[in-house]
Amino acid sequence: MKLRNPVRRASTLGSAVAAAALMATGSGAAHAEPVSLELAFECPFPLIGAQPIRAQISANIPETASAGQPLPQYQVDAITVVNDDARTGLKLVNSETLEGTATSINNIVTPNRTLQQIVNLDIPATPIPATSGEFNVPASGTAPEILLTNDDIGQAEIRVGALSLDLIARTASGDIAPAPIGEITTDCTQLPGQNNLLQTITVTGEAVETPRITLDAEQLDFGNVQAGLVSSQSLIVRNTGSAALGINGVSITGPDSTLYTQTNDCSSLAPQASCAVDVSFAPSTDGNRIATLTIESTDAETPTVDVALKGRGVLAPVAEISVNPLSVELGRVLLGESATAAIAVANNGNAALQIDSIALEGTGSADFTQTSDCTTVAAGNSCSVQLGFTAASVGISNAELVIRSSDTENPVVRVPVSAEAYEQQGTPTLELLLGLEGSTLIKATNGTLPLTGSIATLLDLASGTFEADLAVEPTAGNFYIKLLFSKIHASANVEFEQAEVTTGALVDGKLTANSHLYVKVPKVAIKLFGLPVKVGGGAECQTSQPVNIQLASVQGSRFSPATGGTVSGVYELPALENCGLLTGLLNQFMTGPGNTIELELTPQN
């Protein structure tokens, strides 16, 4: 394979872009004050991984507001500074404009609660400059109104939160640029250590101290309890208000109330204080038993709170199967590739659960596979079923995972499973020509060979995989051969011949490559009495098998098609053959394991 017409320059792809996003909130009836903030984000993008983004936000937000009044809608403007690597990446696939939306989730923190405000901003079609350097991407939108209540009286802070981007890059014709750069959805992380406070608002109003009752559960489910035994659970009651909460009564009513009992330490709760109501279930016969726990308090808004109680009495220990999830959707899977999912099978009963059989049924059952470690599941334990799907033909596959067990009430559980196989349409590729320069250290003699050359790469943009032709220029190096009790100076000419196409991947800024090369040694000379004497080599002198060199980006660095990067590896040099009478001697100082290589790859014009 020979790759032709490499592009002028590779790029950071993905466009670390348009983080145009951070928005603010608020504004009451008071005069709005202009505020601004700049924040740094890190956004993951296809192929190149996380990229830095700077967003400058401006808005008009008041310094005061009134309880009972909404913070009205207002305009938010943001400017995102996009780095040159992102610009080059967009230009690499002939992108001319960038557009889309940015979504920010801001937190409004008041004395008694935290509110979320979702702000959507539009990114208009923005030209991508042809010249190098950073460029700005504008965005604008409207922050929705937020209703403030008496719970918010005091100082409220507006803090910029999470950010997500939906971006579209278009070519000059208006078409969407090739995947995965053309359409990008990414969730950005706000870098730590920044002040994300956009505005502080003083919320005024007449503060009214009120108690508020809050429970940690809406129902208590005791499950299966053997007749004659007792099962207990606790319910936590908390006062989340600003005044003392009086507990006026705790009672149990309902058709099976005599099987439930309660004790508590609840009387009066100070703000933020809590107490516990302990409920016990003691069935005497078989069957489902229900009741209602009622708590009366001085909370004027909810003076009475009900908690449902349920349990099942059993005459003997029973098994109870529980499956999670109840359905499995494996999504769209490219032809030839696979997807997997795990299904947990638990025993919520008090006797061992026997799994009689697990099978796939239905029209598409042959498209799925299942394996499991489920035989006997002890009470309170679980096992796992591994579900697999391999896309063999285009279309949607539906089946059911059927689990049969010793649960007498639920002996057969059916879990719907589905997946869609699809075929890649017009896989976008990119040709890159990278120059290489570096060296390799031959461990046997601690000699170094300088290396130069090029690698012509055909990159699949959708998967990040590539094939490449590797061309390494002839080189030469000096070594010392240990002969008896002396060292003899030697020099060697070395050539390289590609044995097969180099393969690899560029995913999230991490490059890996696997190359196979024959190493040839046409000439080896030693110095005797100051004169070079040929002692080996020749046209047929080469390694007996190809050298397998595995390269990877240097740890802690990021490889970009726009700027290149450093790769390194360790390899073993196979034995030489057909090098003349001194082949054995040459193998002593040319071959063996532990050889290292480091190359700098640079995009070529």
LORO-22230 format. One record per residue (C-alpha): residue number from 1; x negated, z, y negated; residue in one letter. Coordinates in steps of 0.001 Angstrom, whole numbers. Example, Ala and Ser with C-alpha at 12.3 -4.5 7.8 and 13.67 -1.06 7.14 Angstrom:
resi|xx|zz|yy|resn
1|-12300|7800|4500|A .
2|-13670|7140|1060|S .
end
This chain:
resi|xx|zz|yy|resn
1|0|0|0|M .
2|-1274|-902|-3443|K .
3|553|422|-6462|L .
4|518|-1797|-9512|R .
5|1308|-1577|-13207|N .
6|937|2167|-13650|P .
7|2621|3602|-16708|V .
8|693|4233|-19841|R .
9|1133|7919|-19772|R .
10|2809|10511|-17667|A .
11|4738|13405|-19056|S .
12|6145|16763|-18797|T .
13|9408|15367|-17651|L .
14|12526|17279|-17807|G .
15|12517|17860|-21417|S .
16|11999|21404|-22335|A .
17|14568|20784|-24758|V .
18|17332|21665|-26974|A .
19|17562|25240|-26500|A .
20|19578|24895|-29520|A .
21|21443|27698|-28743|A .
22|21438|31136|-29856|L .
23|24369|32003|-31750|M .
24|25754|34892|-33452|A .
25|29131|36447|-33838|T .
26|31348|38009|-36078|G .
27|32525|38261|-39639|S .
28|35377|40330|-40920|G .
29|37189|40219|-44174|A .
30|34092|41197|-46120|A .
31|31726|38831|-47882|H .
32|29582|36973|-45343|A .
33|25821|37382|-45504|E .
34|23392|34627|-44434|P .
35|21281|35711|-41462|V .
36|18590|33939|-39440|S .
37|16573|34586|-36313|L .
38|13925|32804|-34252|E .
39|13635|33467|-30509|L .
40|11464|32137|-27695|A .
41|12939|31131|-24338|F .
42|11630|29797|-21056|E .
43|13777|27148|-19349|C .
44|13254|25746|-15823|P .
45|13236|21932|-15578|F .
46|12882|19441|-12721|P .
47|9366|18683|-11490|L .
48|7531|20549|-14235|I .
49|9043|24015|-13850|G .
50|9547|26469|-16711|A .
51|8921|25210|-20251|Q .
52|8747|27125|-23570|P .
53|11493|26619|-26188|I .
54|11802|27977|-29740|R .
55|15244|28289|-31327|A .
56|15918|28995|-34989|Q .
57|19446|30312|-35575|I .
58|21293|30679|-38863|S .
59|24837|31821|-39682|A .
60|26897|33722|-42256|N .
61|27936|37108|-40858|I .
62|29375|40017|-42879|P .
63|27771|43424|-43089|E .
64|31128|45242|-42940|T .
65|34368|44829|-41006|A .
66|37595|46761|-40466|S .
67|39005|48122|-37230|A .
68|42240|46374|-36291|G .
69|41090|43154|-37938|Q .
70|39506|40206|-36073|P .
71|36090|38884|-36880|L .
72|37109|35338|-37897|P .
73|35533|32141|-36620|Q .
74|32483|30895|-38488|Y .
75|29928|28113|-38334|Q .
76|26625|28604|-36491|V .
77|23652|26244|-36879|D .
78|20577|26151|-34661|A .
79|17391|24110|-34638|I .
80|15325|23846|-31483|T .
81|11635|22995|-31639|V .
82|10705|20738|-28682|V .
83|7043|20513|-27643|N .
84|5056|17288|-27292|D .
85|4933|17475|-23487|D .
86|8723|17354|-23395|A .
87|8794|14495|-25893|R .
88|6280|12537|-23806|T .
89|8283|13224|-20657|G .
90|11445|11833|-22216|L .
91|9652|8754|-23485|K .
92|8119|8189|-20057|L .
93|11517|7122|-18687|V .
94|12334|5178|-21883|N .
95|14629|7808|-23395|S .
96|15572|7146|-27007|E .
97|18094|9914|-27759|T .
98|18942|13393|-26540|L .
99|22410|14997|-26670|E .
100|24502|17640|-24934|G .
101|25745|21195|-25352|T .
102|24263|24693|-25481|A .
103|26119|27833|-24445|T .
104|25091|31286|-25608|S .
105|26481|34612|-24463|I .
106|25999|37182|-27208|N .
107|26522|40916|-26911|N .
108|28388|42886|-29585|I .
109|27351|46506|-29007|V .
110|29641|49120|-30605|T .
111|29555|52932|-30264|P .
112|31957|52921|-27290|N .
113|31730|49508|-25644|R .
114|29902|46201|-25332|T .
115|31770|42944|-25948|L .
116|30692|39480|-24872|Q .
117|31146|36457|-27078|Q .
118|30630|32955|-25674|I .
119|29533|30452|-28290|V .
120|29464|26701|-27580|N .
121|27287|24425|-29691|L .
122|27209|20634|-29734|D .
123|23893|18803|-29724|I .
124|24471|15414|-31420|P .
125|22595|12285|-30337|A .
126|19114|13032|-31674|T .
127|16363|10359|-31851|P .
128|13238|11121|-29810|I .
129|10170|10259|-31922|P .
130|7697|7670|-30662|A .
131|4790|9478|-32297|T .
132|3141|12535|-30752|S .
133|3943|16059|-31828|G .
134|6822|18524|-31845|E .
135|10282|17472|-32952|F .
136|13500|19269|-33908|N .
137|16835|19096|-32104|V .
138|19811|20367|-34170|P .
139|22946|22001|-32784|A .
140|26065|23440|-34365|S .
141|29258|25136|-33291|G .
142|31871|27741|-34086|T .
143|31756|31358|-32951|A .
144|35186|32529|-31729|P .
145|36881|35490|-33375|E .
146|36624|38968|-31825|I .
147|39208|41714|-32353|L .
148|37710|45091|-33336|L .
149|39577|48310|-32528|T .
150|39224|52019|-33357|N .
151|36813|52274|-30412|D .
152|34387|50120|-32427|D .
153|34290|52261|-35587|I .
154|30696|52893|-36600|G .
155|27642|50629|-36391|Q .
156|28049|47453|-34347|A .
157|25037|45312|-33408|E .
158|25153|41585|-32683|I .
159|22418|40692|-30192|R .
160|21611|37222|-28906|V .
161|21869|37061|-25104|G .
162|21675|34504|-22303|A .
163|21427|30751|-22853|L .
164|22288|27680|-20776|S .
165|21771|23997|-21607|L .
166|23568|20833|-20498|D .
167|21507|17872|-21696|L .
168|21738|14087|-21450|I .
169|18856|11729|-22257|A .
170|19835|8112|-22964|R .
171|17867|4875|-23115|T .
172|18103|2349|-25976|A .
173|21004|614|-24172|S .
174|22990|3866|-24104|G .
175|22562|4338|-20352|D .
176|21663|7729|-18956|I .
177|17931|7942|-18190|A .
178|16829|8124|-14514|P .
179|17432|11312|-12534|A .
180|16411|14070|-12565|P .
181|15536|13750|-16255|I .
182|18667|11941|-17402|G .
183|21091|14835|-16862|E .
184|19789|18410|-16876|I .
185|21548|21759|-16550|T .
186|19288|24772|-16936|T .
187|19667|28516|-17464|D .
188|17047|29822|-19881|C .
189|15401|33240|-19904|T .
190|14810|35045|-23169|Q .
191|11170|36119|-23257|L .
192|10735|39919|-23308|P .
193|9458|41952|-26223|G .
194|11470|40132|-28909|Q .
195|13870|41562|-31441|N .
196|17129|39743|-30655|N .
197|19192|41641|-33259|L .
198|20971|39075|-35408|L .
199|23173|41314|-37582|Q .
200|24338|44930|-37944|T .
201|27964|45404|-39001|I .
202|29532|48619|-40271|T .
203|33023|48852|-38759|V .
204|35283|51044|-40910|T .
205|38642|52624|-40209|G .
206|40286|55944|-39559|E .
207|38679|57344|-36450|A .
208|41211|58826|-34039|V .
209|39888|61022|-31262|E .
210|41663|60137|-28028|T .
211|41148|60976|-24359|P .
212|40867|58126|-21855|R .
213|41200|58511|-18074|I .
214|39154|56217|-15817|T .
215|38995|56189|-12004|L .
216|36243|54690|-9857|D .
217|38710|53143|-7365|A .
218|42248|51763|-7343|E .
219|42811|52571|-3664|Q .
220|41264|54567|-823|L .
221|41188|52805|2561|D .
222|40312|55106|5464|F .
223|40361|52340|8087|G .
224|40776|53368|11746|N .
225|40810|57114|12393|V .
226|41314|58528|15867|Q .
227|44346|60782|16239|A .
228|43316|64430|15993|G .
229|40281|63690|13813|L .
230|39883|63824|10022|V .
231|38335|61309|7628|S .
232|37566|62181|3977|S .
233|36762|60252|812|Q .
234|36151|61232|-2826|S .
235|37707|59769|-5966|L .
236|35825|60250|-9268|I .
237|37895|60904|-12403|V .
238|36114|60361|-15732|R .
239|37012|60888|-19392|N .
240|35722|57855|-21302|T .
241|37497|58826|-24528|G .
242|36408|60795|-27588|S .
243|38584|63917|-27096|A .
244|39078|66402|-24260|A .
245|41203|65096|-21355|L .
246|43584|67518|-19683|G .
247|44429|66965|-15997|I .
248|48046|68142|-15672|N .
249|48516|67561|-11968|G .
250|47302|65842|-8794|V .
251|49822|65110|-6034|S .
252|50403|62947|-2954|I .
253|53743|61260|-2275|T .
254|55005|58516|-22|G .
255|56274|57934|3515|P .
256|53174|59383|5213|D .
257|52153|61920|2554|S .
258|52049|64800|5092|T .
259|49053|63135|6810|L .
260|47012|63194|3589|Y .
261|45669|66224|1739|T .
262|43685|66620|-1459|Q .
263|41520|69192|-3198|T .
264|39999|68875|-6665|N .
265|38041|70645|-9375|D .
266|39825|68842|-12225|C .
267|41395|70754|-15136|S .
268|39966|69745|-18517|S .
269|37264|67109|-19033|L .
270|35115|66825|-22126|A .
271|34292|63292|-23349|P .
272|32139|61482|-20725|Q .
273|32601|64319|-18221|A .
274|33949|63753|-14697|S .
275|35457|65569|-11732|C .
276|36167|64765|-8072|A .
277|39376|64537|-6071|V .
278|38628|64838|-2330|D .
279|41255|63205|-91|V .
280|41487|63665|3687|S .
281|43423|61616|6254|F .
282|44369|63279|9578|A .
283|46629|61047|11707|P .
284|48410|62459|14745|S .
285|49804|59255|16215|T .
286|49033|55551|16433|D .
287|49933|53212|13524|G .
288|49371|52324|9888|N .
289|49961|55173|7425|R .
290|50373|54825|3628|I .
291|50836|57196|695|A .
292|50170|57426|-3055|T .
293|47844|59789|-4917|L .
294|49139|60456|-8445|T .
295|47079|61943|-11291|I .
296|48820|63138|-14488|E .
297|46785|63654|-17641|S .
298|46926|63886|-21432|T .
299|45902|60233|-21879|D .
300|48733|59027|-24118|A .
301|48319|55382|-23102|E .
302|48249|56007|-19321|T .
303|49620|59507|-18681|P .
304|50126|58734|-14971|T .
305|47681|56910|-12698|V .
306|48480|55972|-9071|D .
307|45935|55384|-6314|V .
308|47096|53748|-3070|A .
309|46128|55565|146|L .
310|46081|53792|3492|K .
311|44685|54331|6933|G .
312|45424|53618|10562|R .
313|45787|56172|13258|G .
314|44545|55157|16706|V .
315|44951|56963|20017|L .
316|41459|55963|21178|A .
317|38338|54539|19520|P .
318|38865|50875|18549|V .
319|36709|48006|17356|A .
320|37523|46244|14084|E .
321|35914|42883|13290|I .
322|35017|41864|9726|S .
323|33592|38443|8798|V .
324|31853|37524|5536|N .
325|32256|34962|4057|P .
326|35723|33913|5176|L .
327|34894|30222|4584|S .
328|31669|28224|4219|V .
329|31137|25245|1917|E .
330|27695|23683|2453|L .
331|28155|21215|-399|G .
332|26709|17705|-665|R .
333|23736|16973|1589|V .
334|21544|13857|1342|L .
335|21435|11675|4456|L .
336|18720|12887|6814|G .
337|18510|16332|5238|E .
338|20020|19644|6332|S .
339|21787|22682|4894|A .
340|22266|26155|6385|T .
341|24359|29253|5805|A .
342|24607|32722|7332|A .
343|27846|34433|8356|I .
344|27836|38203|8827|A .
345|29985|39660|11608|V .
346|30499|43416|11142|A .
347|32245|46139|13142|N .
348|34235|48434|10840|N .
349|35814|50295|13750|G .
350|34693|53375|15684|N .
351|34147|51709|19067|A .
352|31725|48989|20166|A .
353|32852|45433|19379|L .
354|32359|42882|22151|Q .
355|31798|39315|20968|I .
356|33351|37184|23716|D .
357|32493|33753|22331|S .
358|31440|31877|19196|I .
359|32135|28139|19006|A .
360|32658|25275|16586|L .
361|36018|23519|16825|E .
362|37751|20737|14940|G .
363|37269|17045|14195|T .
364|33849|17462|12607|G .
365|32501|20176|14909|S .
366|29814|17863|16338|A .
367|28244|17573|12859|D .
368|27495|21318|12728|F .
369|25383|23695|14796|T .
370|25584|27450|15244|Q .
371|23297|30119|16700|T .
372|23742|33882|16705|S .
373|22454|37227|17935|D .
374|26023|38520|18426|C .
375|26854|40126|21774|T .
376|27812|43796|21427|T .
377|28098|45183|17895|V .
378|28008|48966|17593|A .
379|30380|50783|15242|A .
380|29148|50401|11679|G .
381|26649|47661|12585|N .
382|26656|43888|12128|S .
383|25172|40676|13521|C .
384|24576|37220|12071|S .
385|25713|33670|12852|V .
386|23469|30887|11516|Q .
387|25409|27746|10655|L .
388|23646|24396|10195|G .
389|24585|20871|9088|F .
390|22476|17703|9222|T .
391|23739|14715|7245|A .
392|23905|11826|9733|A .
393|26533|9528|8202|S .
394|28230|9342|4823|V .
395|31455|11331|4584|G .
396|33076|14775|4614|I .
397|32899|16907|7756|S .
398|35346|19742|8443|N .
399|35356|22194|11326|A .
400|36062|25822|12179|E .
401|33718|28500|13431|L .
402|35865|30381|15944|V .
403|34861|33948|16877|I .
404|36643|35684|19760|R .
405|36126|39428|20191|S .
406|37520|42655|21635|S .
407|39359|43527|18388|D .
408|42876|43875|19797|T .
409|44590|43380|16430|E .
410|42447|40413|15367|N .
411|41031|38902|18567|P .
412|40382|35422|17096|V .
413|38792|34812|13689|V .
414|38594|31272|12315|R .
415|36113|30479|9536|V .
416|36628|27026|7909|P .
417|33352|25152|7333|V .
418|32801|21899|5463|S .
419|30027|19681|4143|A .
420|29640|16223|2633|E .
421|26883|13784|3566|A .
422|25909|11283|889|Y .
423|23440|8462|448|E .
424|21000|8356|-2432|Q .
425|21817|5476|-4728|Q .
426|18935|3700|-6409|G .
427|16329|6439|-6144|T .
428|14420|6392|-9470|P .
429|10646|6159|-9215|T .
430|7763|6329|-11630|L .
431|4302|4763|-11338|E .
432|1402|6838|-12631|L .
433|-2314|6110|-12784|L .
434|-4469|9247|-12890|L .
435|-8208|9306|-13329|G .
436|-10140|11903|-11337|L .
437|-13402|13638|-12118|E .
438|-14972|16626|-10451|G .
439|-17268|17609|-7607|S .
440|-17414|18778|-4032|T .
441|-19734|21423|-2623|L .
442|-21179|20764|852|I .
443|-21474|24238|2289|K .
444|-24078|23425|4978|A .
445|-26801|22791|2394|T .
446|-25175|24133|-767|N .
447|-25487|20661|-2262|G .
448|-23055|19210|-4782|T .
449|-21705|15667|-4968|L .
450|-20189|14509|-8279|P .
451|-16883|12655|-7843|L .
452|-15085|10075|-9994|T .
453|-12279|7660|-9286|G .
454|-8536|7167|-9680|S .
455|-5245|7753|-7907|I .
456|-2324|5314|-8305|A .
457|877|7253|-7649|T .
458|4489|6272|-6983|L .
459|6586|9345|-7819|L .
460|10174|9804|-6583|D .
461|11808|11485|-9590|L .
462|14764|12826|-7636|A .
463|12806|14682|-4947|S .
464|9436|15135|-6641|G .
465|7601|13592|-3652|T .
466|5015|10820|-4021|F .
467|2756|8360|-2228|E .
468|-569|7317|-3694|A .
469|-3629|5118|-3266|D .
470|-6795|7177|-3693|L .
471|-9973|5410|-4805|A .
472|-13190|7479|-5011|V .
473|-16291|5801|-6432|E .
474|-19599|5818|-4461|P .
475|-21777|8794|-5329|T .
476|-25087|10398|-4471|A .
477|-26456|13896|-4135|G .
478|-29628|15859|-3443|N .
479|-30053|18345|-587|F .
480|-32654|20436|1161|Y .
481|-33112|20061|4908|I .
482|-34554|23048|6778|K .
483|-37137|21725|9201|L .
484|-39048|24349|11153|L .
485|-40439|26711|8509|F .
486|-40161|24394|5519|S .
487|-37580|22753|3317|K .
488|-37604|19003|2834|I .
489|-36014|17411|-198|H .
490|-33430|14761|758|A .
491|-31044|12462|-1053|S .
492|-27920|10785|290|A .
493|-25689|7949|-882|N .
494|-22049|8651|-30|V .
495|-19045|6343|-28|E .
496|-15332|6946|648|F .
497|-12753|4788|2420|E .
498|-9034|5638|2394|Q .
499|-7739|6009|5965|A .
500|-4049|6283|5051|E .
501|-1799|6709|2041|V .
502|-2043|10042|224|T .
503|1246|11977|235|T .
504|2376|15014|-1728|G .
505|4903|16603|-4051|A .
506|5246|17682|-7675|L .
507|7877|20414|-7912|V .
508|8282|22899|-10786|D .
509|4824|22095|-12151|G .
510|3115|22701|-8783|K .
511|1263|19712|-7301|L .
512|287|19465|-3625|T .
513|-1387|16462|-1966|A .
514|-2751|15530|1447|N .
515|-5442|12815|1607|S .
516|-7259|11254|4575|H .
517|-10632|9599|3888|L .
518|-13547|8333|5944|Y .
519|-16862|9543|4485|V .
520|-19653|6980|4809|K .
521|-23391|7606|4409|V .
522|-25147|4245|3968|P .
523|-28512|5775|3100|K .
524|-30370|9051|3550|V .
525|-33976|9447|2387|A .
526|-36499|12277|2331|I .
527|-39612|12646|224|K .
528|-42947|12604|2045|L .
529|-46075|12876|-50|F .
530|-43896|12182|-3098|G .
531|-42504|8917|-1720|L .
532|-38891|8324|-563|P .
533|-38607|7498|3143|V .
534|-35315|6349|4664|K .
535|-34449|8496|7675|V .
536|-30860|7510|8459|G .
537|-27538|6127|7398|G .
538|-26481|2515|7567|G .
539|-23412|353|7254|A .
540|-21756|1987|10307|E .
541|-22725|5571|9499|C .
542|-19510|7507|8830|Q .
543|-17450|10499|9930|T .
544|-16082|10171|13464|S .
545|-12578|10793|12126|Q .
546|-10948|10913|8679|P .
547|-11534|13951|6496|V .
548|-8241|15793|5891|N .
549|-8312|17113|2319|I .
550|-5381|19241|1146|Q .
551|-5264|19739|-2611|L .
552|-3069|22003|-4732|A .
553|-2738|22972|-8382|S .
554|-5076|25773|-9350|V .
555|-3197|29067|-9155|Q .
556|-1818|30147|-12522|G .
557|-1921|26611|-13971|S .
558|819|24009|-14379|R .
559|417|20342|-13513|F .
560|2144|17861|-15812|S .
561|2290|14055|-15482|P .
562|1886|13987|-19262|A .
563|-1373|15907|-19466|T .
564|-2591|16107|-15874|G .
565|-4239|19238|-14545|G .
566|-6763|20721|-12125|T .
567|-6425|20651|-8337|V .
568|-8668|22215|-5704|S .
569|-8976|22637|-1959|G .
570|-11121|23578|1035|V .
571|-11828|21122|3859|Y .
572|-13897|20524|6987|E .
573|-16273|17547|7176|L .
574|-16218|16031|10712|P .
575|-19393|14983|12530|A .
576|-21138|11756|11523|L .
577|-21761|8951|14007|E .
578|-23724|5680|14159|N .
579|-26335|6986|11731|C .
580|-29482|6190|13733|G .
581|-31969|8360|15577|L .
582|-31567|11260|13202|L .
583|-27756|11485|13415|T .
584|-27994|15029|14801|G .
585|-30209|16112|11921|L .
586|-27852|14592|9360|L .
587|-24944|16504|10862|N .
588|-26820|19754|10250|Q .
589|-26826|19350|6491|F .
590|-23776|17101|5906|M .
591|-20932|18386|8138|T .
592|-18983|21531|8970|G .
593|-16176|23744|7550|P .
594|-15858|25628|4255|G .
595|-16539|22720|1891|N .
596|-14803|23030|-1471|T .
597|-13526|20424|-3893|I .
598|-12206|20640|-7459|E .
599|-10868|17689|-9431|L .
600|-9503|17202|-12929|E .
601|-6705|14601|-12911|L .
602|-6011|12877|-16236|T .
603|-3353|10238|-17081|P .
604|-4897|6832|-17807|Q .
605|-3727|4340|-20434|N .
end
